[in-house]
Amino acid sequence: MANFESKQLTDDQFSDREIEISRQIATAIEEKIEQGKIPEFSFGEICEALGISSGYGHRTFKKKCMG
């Protein structure tokens, strides 16, 4: 049986997935702004396009931006 270490993250640490999702959200927002699509897009639409819930998107993005 393989020995796996449990990785505990504190509030100021980010998982690899959280980092990647935050980058994808930021990139998508930046692209929409550059295309002049304000306010034609919503945060929920970006999360949907990334295949994540808007709740997870908000928690992850807020954690990354505020952290």
N, C-alpha and C positions, 0 to 999 in steps of 0.2 A: 504494500500500500504506500502511495506517495505521501511525502510529508509536505504539507502546504502551510505556509505561515499566514496567519490572519493579519491583514493590513487594516489598522484602525486609523481613520483620518480625523483630525481635529477640525474645528470650524474654519481655521485659516489655511487648511491644506485642501488641495483639489485632486480628484481622481483624474486619470488620463482622459476618461470620457467627458468629464465636466469641462476640462480645458478645451478639448476639441469642439464640443457643442458650443461653448461660449465664443470661440473663434468663428465658428460657422454662423452663429447668430449675428455677431458684429459685422462680418463680411456681407451677409445678406442685407442688413440694414444699410450699410454703406453703399452697396450697389443700388438699392432702391432710391436712396437719396440722390445719388449721382445721376440716375435716370429721370429725376424730377417727378417721382411718383409719390410725392408727399401731398396729401395724406391718403393716397390711394392704397396703401398697404397697412396691415396691422401686425402686431407682434404675434398674434395667434396664427395668422396666415404663414408667417415665417416658420414658426414651430411646426405647423402642419406639413410644410414643404420639407422640413428636416426629419419628419417622422417621429416627433416627440410631442408630448402633451404641453400645452401652454403653461400649466402649473410647474412642470419640471423645467421648462425653459426659463420661466421667471425666477425660480429658486436658483438655478445654475448661473444665469446671467447676472442676477443681482449679487450673488456670492462672489463672482469673478470681478465685477465692476466696483463693488463696495469694499472688497477685501484687500 
